[in-house]
Every structure is written in C-alpha cells, then in structure tokens.
Amino acid sequence: MSIIDRAVRALERGQVVLYPTDTLLGLATLPRSDAALARLFEVKRRPQGAPVSLAFSSFEEIEPYAELNPAGRRVVRELLPGAFTVLVRPSAHARKVLPRALFGPGGTLGVRLPDHPVARELSRRVGGPVTSTSANLHDEPPCRSVAEARRKFGKDVAVYLPAEPPPSGRPSRLLDLTGPRPRWRKRR
C-alpha cells in the first residue's frame, strides 16, 4: 500500500493527515465529518469557531461548493492553481453538506486549489475537498518541515506525507470574491 493510500484510509477513518501544499504544510481531514473537524481543532489546539479553508483537486470540484458569478469564475481560473485562498459565498450544496465550523465571518468559505501535486492528488483520491489549514498549534508559527511537524504533533497525526517538492514557506494570499468586486484581504 502506498503512502497516499494510507493517507486516504486515515482520512476515511476521521484521522488527521499532514500534506504539502505550494505554500505551507497543511493538516487534512475530511470536511464533511463533525468528528474529524473536532479532532483537527483538538490537534491544533485551535478554538472552535475559527474558519477552516478547503483544498480541492480541480476547478470542477470547486464549482458545487462556491457561488461564483462569471467575473469571479474568471478570476479563479486565472489565479488557480496557485498560492491563493479565495473567499467565496458557499453554494446551497456547501451549506447543506459542510459543518458550520468551516465557514468564516458572514458565512464565507475559503477555497484553495494548491499548485502542488501531492495536495491535489490527496483531494482527488478522496473524491472531494480536504481541509486546508497550516500545520501549527494555535497562535504558533507553521511547521517548516515534516520532521518539525512530526516532533510537534507526534501520533496525533496519522500519516505524514512527504513534502516533495517543498512548500514555499509563505502563507497563501487571501482574495475576497464575496462582494461586488474582488478585494485582497490581510491575514489575521
């Protein structure tokens, strides 16, 4: 069994998986599971109510989760895949199938299409999005290597996928598409 197969099986069991993106190392769970999300918050020691973005494998996978007008769709196709988190209004489907814990202020949803083969393959293999939150404890800097993440999280993370190619080490930029015009936002 390959390591990606082990990661998929761990996600299907509600466990947390470390994976590389184009920006930072991320922690994945399956976002439709309240129990898996609770486990993710526990592992990160993150307070409930902090939104969590989703990583997708393709533009087509994003469509059912996001309300995008033609201009927003064009912006998404121009920027992604890449080092951006796009804030969108969730579709009726997303509001129905995703736990409220994923949504940000005003009910926004952060979506990513990482420019990294492992991140996209993980999402493709599970048949939908995975959570996309940096591999760090709440209010601490993100882990810069798989070895550092392993020291920080230990057995709380079920599978550590190799970070090849390595992430850039810079967080994604936030683009808000929920208003009448696209707007860059600062991370908090």
N, C-alpha and C positions, 0 to 999 in steps of 0.2 A: 504494500500500500504506500503510495507517495505521500509526501508531507502535506500537499494540498488536499489529498483525500482525507487525511487525518484531521486537517483543519475544518473541512466541510462537516465531517462526522461530529466533531466537537461543537460546532455551531448548532447543528441539528439537535444536540443534547442540551442546549441552553448555556453552553460554556463560552468563555471569552478567549479570543484568538488575537495574537499580535501579528500585524501585517505591515508591509511597507507601502507608502504612497509616494507620490512625486515630491511631497513637501516634508512630512514628518512620519514617524512610525505611528500607526494607529491601532486602536483596540476595536475589534469587531464582535458584535453579537448579531443575532437575527432580530430586526427591529419590531417584528410583529408580536414578540413574546414579552409580556409584562415581567415575567420571572427572569428572563435573560437580561432585560434592561435593568432590573433591580440589582442583579448580580454585577453588571457593568458599573453602576453607581457605587456599589459596595467596594469593588476592586479599586476604583479610582478615589474612593473616599470623597465622592462628589455629592453635594447636597441635591436632593430631589428638586426638580423644577428648573434645573439648568438644561437648556435645549441641547439636543444631540443631532448632528447632521448625518446624512446618509450618503454612502458611496455606491454608485451604480456602475454597470459594465458598459452601457451604451446609451445613446440619445433615446433610442426606442424604449429602453427600460425606464427612463425618467418620465416620459410622457404621461403614463397613467397616474403619476403621483403629483404632477405640477399643473397648475393653471397658467398657461403661457399664451400671451397674445402673439400675433405674428412678429412684432418687433422684439419681444422677449425671446421668442424661439430663435430668431436670427442671431441675437446676442449670445445665447447659449451655444449655438452651433459654431460661432466664431471663436469663443473663448475656450470651449471644452473639446477634448480633454485638456486639462491643464491645472495650474496651481490656484484655482479659484473655488470658493464656496459661493453658490448662488442662492440667495434668499428668495423664495417663491411663495405664492399662495398655494396651499395644498389643495388638490382636487377633492371632490366628494369621495372618491375611492380612497384616497390617502386618509381623509378624516375618519372614514369608516373602519379601515383595517389597521391603522397605526395607533399606538398608545399616545395619549396626550403628552406624556413626558418628553416626546421628541420635539414638540412644537415650541417655538420661541415666542417672545412678546408679540401680541397681536395675532397669534396663531400661525406665524410664518414657519416655513420648513426650509432647512439648509440642505442643498443637494450638491454633490461632487461627482465629477467624472474624472478620477485621477489619471494622470498620464504616467501610469506605472503598470506593467504587465501583470504583476502578482495581484495587485489590488483589484484590477478589473477581472482577472481570472477567478478570483475568490467569489466575487459577486455573481459572475456568470454561472459558476458551478453550483451556487446555492439557489439559483433561479430568481434572484431579486436582490434588492439592496442589502447592504450590511451597514452597521453603524460606523461612523467616521469621526472618531474623537481621538485626540492625541494621546499617546502613551505617556501619561504622567499621573501623579497624585494631584488632587485638587490644590490649586494655587502654587504648584511647583513647576519648574521648567520641564519641557518634554524630554524624554529619554532620547539620547543621540545615537544609541546603538542597541542591537539586540542583546548584547552582553549586559549593558546597563539596565535594560528593561527586565532581563531575567533576574538580576540582583534585586531590583526594586519590587517586582511582582511575584517572583518565585512560582509556586504551584497555583497561585490564583489565576494565572493564565495557562490554559490547557495546551496550546500549541504556539510556538514561536516560529513564524515563517521567516526565511532568510531575507535580508534586506539587500537584494541584488536586482537592479542597481540600487545604490544607496539613496535615500531621500536627500533633498537639498538642505534640510535643516531649517528652512524658513516656513512659517505658517502660511496657509492659503490666504489670499486676499478675499474680502467679502464684497459681493456685488448684490445690491438690493433691487430686485425686479418686482417688488410688490406695489410700487407707486406708479404714477403716470409716466415717469422717466427713470431709466436706470440710475442708481446712485451708489457710489463707493462708500462703504462704512468702515469705521475703525473697529478693531477688535477690542474687547474689554478685558 
